Amino acid sequence: MKDKENLKIIWEADDGKDLMHILKLKLPDVILMDIRMPEIDSINAIRLIRQEFEDIKIIILTMYDDQEMITKMMEMGANAYLTKTTDAEEI
């Protein structure tokens, strides 16, 4: 995804472990996170982020429309979810 005039990508993480490491160095306003990640999965990443960084908004990006999984992530502290078919302008 390219920068838009009202959005700036400050970094990208390769996996959940990388995400948690980078968060200690540079805090974003919003995290756009894939539902499936190696090392630390999205559910555990959300839990860890919420323990340390309550104000960061978390948007889950998924190719699945699994209501049970989406509900679990929202209960864990995700703010929203989008499917991978969502247009870049909408994101």
CYANA upper distance limits for C-alpha pairs under 8 A (distance plus 0.5 A):
  1 MET  CA     88 ALA  CA      7.95
  2 LYS  CA      9 ILE  CA      8.05
  3 ASP  CA      7 LEU  CA      6.23
  3 ASP  CA      8 LYS  CA      5.56
  3 ASP  CA      9 ILE  CA      6.42
  4 LYS  CA      8 LYS  CA      7.07
 10 ILE  CA     28 PRO  CA      7.82
 12 GLU  CA     19 LEU  CA      8.36
 13 ALA  CA     18 ASP  CA      5.91
 13 ALA  CA     19 LEU  CA      5.54
 13 ALA  CA     22 ILE  CA      7.98
 14 ASP  CA     18 ASP  CA      6.51
 14 ASP  CA     19 LEU  CA      7.79
 15 ASP  CA     19 LEU  CA      6.67
 15 ASP  CA     37 MET  CA      5.97
 15 ASP  CA     38 PRO  CA      5.88
 15 ASP  CA     39 GLU  CA      6.80
 15 ASP  CA     40 ILE  CA      7.59
 16 GLY  CA     20 MET  CA      6.85
 16 GLY  CA     37 MET  CA      6.36
 16 GLY  CA     38 PRO  CA      6.73
 16 GLY  CA     39 GLU  CA      6.14
 16 GLY  CA     40 ILE  CA      4.86
 16 GLY  CA     41 ASP  CA      6.60
 16 GLY  CA     42 SER  CA      7.59
 16 GLY  CA     45 ALA  CA      6.83
 17 LYS  CA     21 HIS  CA      6.88
 17 LYS  CA     38 PRO  CA      8.45
 17 LYS  CA     39 GLU  CA      6.17
 17 LYS  CA     40 ILE  CA      6.09
 18 ASP  CA     22 ILE  CA      6.62
 19 LEU  CA     23 LEU  CA      6.69
 20 MET  CA     24 LYS  CA      7.39
 20 MET  CA     45 ALA  CA      7.92
 20 MET  CA     48 LEU  CA      8.47
 20 MET  CA     49 ILE  CA      8.10
 21 HIS  CA     25 LEU  CA      7.72
 22 ILE  CA     26 LYS  CA      6.69
 23 LEU  CA     27 LEU  CA      5.94
 23 LEU  CA     28 PRO  CA      8.28
 27 LEU  CA     56 ILE  CA      8.50
 28 PRO  CA     56 ILE  CA      7.31
 29 ASP  CA     55 ASP  CA      8.17
 29 ASP  CA     56 ILE  CA      5.74
 29 ASP  CA     57 LYS  CA      6.74
 30 VAL  CA     56 ILE  CA      6.06
 30 VAL  CA     57 LYS  CA      5.03
 30 VAL  CA     58 ILE  CA      6.26
 30 VAL  CA     59 ILE  CA      7.82
 31 ILE  CA     56 ILE  CA      7.66
 31 ILE  CA     57 LYS  CA      6.71
 31 ILE  CA     58 ILE  CA      5.37
 31 ILE  CA     59 ILE  CA      6.55
 32 LEU  CA     58 ILE  CA      6.71
 32 LEU  CA     59 ILE  CA      5.36
 32 LEU  CA     60 ILE  CA      6.43
 32 LEU  CA     61 LEU  CA      7.09
 33 MET  CA     42 SER  CA      7.85
 33 MET  CA     58 ILE  CA      7.65
 33 MET  CA     59 ILE  CA      6.64
 33 MET  CA     60 ILE  CA      5.42
 33 MET  CA     61 LEU  CA      6.19
 34 ASP  CA     42 SER  CA      7.57
 34 ASP  CA     60 ILE  CA      6.28
 34 ASP  CA     61 LEU  CA      5.19
 34 ASP  CA     62 THR  CA      6.51
 35 ILE  CA     41 ASP  CA      7.92
 35 ILE  CA     42 SER  CA      5.85
 35 ILE  CA     43 ILE  CA      8.46
 35 ILE  CA     60 ILE  CA      6.48
 35 ILE  CA     61 LEU  CA      6.40
 35 ILE  CA     62 THR  CA      5.89
 36 ARG  CA     41 ASP  CA      6.63
 36 ARG  CA     42 SER  CA      6.77
 36 ARG  CA     62 THR  CA      8.35
 37 MET  CA     41 ASP  CA      5.48
 37 MET  CA     42 SER  CA      6.82
 40 ILE  CA     44 ASN  CA      6.76
 40 ILE  CA     45 ALA  CA      6.62
 41 ASP  CA     45 ALA  CA      6.55
 42 SER  CA     46 ILE  CA      6.47
 43 ILE  CA     47 ARG  CA      6.88
 43 ILE  CA     72 LYS  CA      8.42
 43 ILE  CA     73 MET  CA      6.64
 43 ILE  CA     76 MET  CA      7.57
 44 ASN  CA     48 LEU  CA      6.67
 45 ALA  CA     49 ILE  CA      6.49
 46 ILE  CA     50 ARG  CA      6.55
 46 ILE  CA     58 ILE  CA      8.27
 46 ILE  CA     73 MET  CA      8.05
 46 ILE  CA     76 MET  CA      6.92
 46 ILE  CA     77 GLY  CA      6.92
 46 ILE  CA     78 ALA  CA      7.23
 47 ARG  CA     51 GLN  CA      6.84
 47 ARG  CA     76 MET  CA      6.62
 47 ARG  CA     77 GLY  CA      7.74
 48 LEU  CA     52 GLU  CA      7.13
 49 ILE  CA     53 PHE  CA      5.83
 49 ILE  CA     54 GLU  CA      7.61
 50 ARG  CA     54 GLU  CA      5.43
 50 ARG  CA     77 GLY  CA      7.23
 57 LYS  CA     78 ALA  CA      7.78
 57 LYS  CA     79 ASN  CA      6.53
 58 ILE  CA     77 GLY  CA      8.22
 58 ILE  CA     78 ALA  CA      5.51
 58 ILE  CA     79 ASN  CA      5.80
 58 ILE  CA     80 ALA  CA      7.24
 59 ILE  CA     78 ALA  CA      6.68
 59 ILE  CA     79 ASN  CA      6.34
 59 ILE  CA     80 ALA  CA      5.28
 59 ILE  CA     81 TYR  CA      5.65
 59 ILE  CA     82 LEU  CA      7.67
 60 ILE  CA     78 ALA  CA      7.45
 60 ILE  CA     80 ALA  CA      6.79
 60 ILE  CA     81 TYR  CA      4.90
 60 ILE  CA     82 LEU  CA      6.68
 61 LEU  CA     81 TYR  CA      6.28
 61 LEU  CA     82 LEU  CA      5.48
 61 LEU  CA     83 THR  CA      6.09
 61 LEU  CA     84 LYS  CA      6.54
 62 THR  CA     81 TYR  CA      7.86
 62 THR  CA     82 LEU  CA      6.82
 62 THR  CA     83 THR  CA      5.30
 62 THR  CA     84 LYS  CA      6.03
 63 MET  CA     83 THR  CA      5.78
 63 MET  CA     84 LYS  CA      5.54
 63 MET  CA     85 THR  CA      7.85
 64 TYR  CA     83 THR  CA      7.54
 65 ASP  CA     70 ILE  CA      8.24
 65 ASP  CA     83 THR  CA      8.02
 66 ASP  CA     70 ILE  CA      6.73
 67 GLN  CA     71 THR  CA      6.43
 68 GLU  CA     72 LYS  CA      6.72
 69 MET  CA     73 MET  CA      6.81
 70 ILE  CA     74 MET  CA      6.72
 70 ILE  CA     81 TYR  CA      7.96
 71 THR  CA     75 GLU  CA      6.65
 72 LYS  CA     76 MET  CA      6.70
 73 MET  CA     77 GLY  CA      6.90
 73 MET  CA     78 ALA  CA      6.12
 74 MET  CA     78 ALA  CA      5.14
 74 MET  CA     79 ASN  CA      6.95
 74 MET  CA     80 ALA  CA      7.66
 82 LEU  CA     86 THR  CA      6.94
 82 LEU  CA     91 ILE  CA      8.44
 86 THR  CA     90 GLU  CA      7.16
 86 THR  CA     91 ILE  CA      7.51
 87 ASP  CA     91 ILE  CA      7.14
